[in-house]
Amino acid sequence: MISTVSVKFGEDRQYGLELHDRDLAGSTPESARRWLEQKFVDLGCEPTNPTGKTLVVDKILGVARAMGDKPFANNESSAREFARNALLALERSVVSIDVAALSVR
């Protein structure tokens, strides 16, 4: 089965990544959430929620924004690792991320 992640940074900057089951093997939703949490901290992301509570979607948006579009445009391993962990953390096979609109579907 193929899973897809779309990451949009603007009208002319939208990138799609496809991952196969073998790309997702060996990880769990919990380990993916821990990875996102660590990346969120490592990249110096700021919580967007005024109460300080950071949801998984907030971490996904923050990490994508901090990474910028270059890794996605170049299909770098860091972009694929991000996509893998976003899919696993959300437990979905299709994820659409719009960084500018602050949307994860």
N, C-alpha and C positions, 0 to 999 in steps of 0.2 A: 504494500500500500504506500502511496505517496502522500506526504503531508506538505502543506505550503504555508509560508509566512510572507506577507506583503508588508513592506515598511515604506511609508510615504513621508517625505520631508518637505514636499511642496509639489506644485503642479507638474513640474518637469523632472522631479526627483523621486521616482517611485521604483522600488526594487522588489523582485520576487525571488524567493529561495525555495527550492524543493528538497525535501529530505525523505529518505526511504526508511522503512522500519528498522533496517540495520543501523541507520544513523542514530536512532532513538534508543536502541537496545543498551542495556546495562545501566540505565539511570531510572530514577523514580521521580514522581512529582515533587516529593519532599526535597530530594537532592537538587532539583532544578530551582526550587524556591530558595534554598540556601545559596546556590550559585548567584541568583539574581540579587539577593540581599548583600552578598559579599561584593559584587560588582558595583552595586549602588553606593556602598561605603567607599570602595577603592577609588571610584571615579568622582567622589565628592558631590554626589547628587543631593539636592535639597528636597525635603518633603513638600509636596504641593498642598497637602491637607492642613488647614490651620490648626486642627486639633493635634497634629503631630503623628497621627496614625497613618502608616504607609501600607497601602494595599498592594497586592501583587501587580495589578495593572499600573499603579503608580511607579513601581520599581521597573517594570518593562518600559514604560515611557521615559523615565529618567535615564535609564541605561542607554536606550536607543539615542536619546538626545545627546548624551555625553559622548557616545561613540562617534556621532556624526554620520554623514552619508557615505564617506569615502570607503569604509570597509564593505558596505553593502554594494556600492557601485563596482567594486573590484572583486566581489565574491570571495573575500578573504576568509580565512578560517575563523577569525573572531566573529564575523557576521554569521557564519554557519553555527558556531557555538551558541551565540545569542538566540538564533532561531530555534535551535534544538531545545534550549532551556525554556524559552517562551511557550513552545508547544507543550512540553511536558508539564510545566507549572500550571498552565491553564487546562490541561487534560483535554485538548482539542486537536483535531487534525488540520484545521484551517484557522489561521489567525491573521487579522488585518490590523495593522498599527498605523495610525496617522499621527505623527509626532506634532505637527503644527496644530491640528485640531484637538489634541489631547484625547484621542479616541483609540480604544482597543476593542475590536469585535472578533 
